[in-house]
Amino acid sequence: MMFTVIIVLIIALVLIGVVVNAIQQHKTKLDAERRTEVSKQKNIIDSTEAALLVSESLPISQRLIFILQRRVLQSLKTLQAMQESSTDSKERVKTLEDNLKAIDVNKPAPDEGNFQLPPGDKQVIQFIRGVKTLRSILRAEFKKGRLESRVFLAEDKHLESLQLRANVDTLVRRGDVAMKNNQMGSARQCLEKAIGALSSQPNPTTYMTTKQAELEDKLQNIEKTLKNANSRDVAKKKESEKNELDELFSQKKKW
């Protein structure tokens, strides 16, 4: 009888150990998932706030500003629900809620025609990266079901237009520099790439069609310059060959 009791106790202890271990593993898993989610939400807040800073120098709509600030607000509220909030974060939530109420989402974006790209290549690269980040955030919000298709397509089209303009203007600048350095071949390549980028757009805007016509005129002038330069080179080569032949077959003077 005693032996049976001992066996039962041993089995019970083993079962208890298994249950405790399972509970501990489950708790560890939940803690890891919680830490991952907290890190994810904090990264969303940081990247979105960085995008908001960049957007201050971009001609974007108030609706997009609303989307960005709402994204930060939702992540802050997620952290609150996970008991990861502080007095500071609660104040930020209140501030963001007030800001969202004050935004006029129907106000159109500034006119692109009045916008000038930064003068330096580094600033232009930062500009393009900023636009790409905004497009990435916009897609993420759309995939989460937070945006209507109509809103997503309109905002993404506007950002795509800004990105295209930056790429085209950068190519034109490089082409102008090449022309000043008398590197007509390089200038032609830059303009051909810019024209190709504009002509590939399915629904061109007024800016795109006007810019494409302007660049095609520039390209024609470059091709004329290259053609004239080639003609002069050919003429010089023929003249040089003629002189060599004249010298070869001319009568030699007798001394």
Salt bridges, closest charged atoms under 4 A:
GLU49 OE2 - ARG92 NH2 2.44
GLU84 OE2 - ARG34 NH2 2.48
GLU97 OE2 - LYS77 NZ 3.21
ASP98 OD2 - LYS94 NZ 2.97
GLU112 OE2 - HIS158 ND1 3.41
GLU141 OE2 - ARG71 NH1 2.75
GLU141 OE2 - ARG146 NH1 3.08
GLU148 OE1 - ARG150 NH2 2.98
ASP156 OD1 - ARG135 NE 2.98
ASP169 OD2 - ARG165 NE 3.83
ASP176 OD1 - LYS218 NZ 2.86
GLU214 OE2 - LYS211 NZ 3.74
ASP246 OD2 - LYS242 NZ 3.27
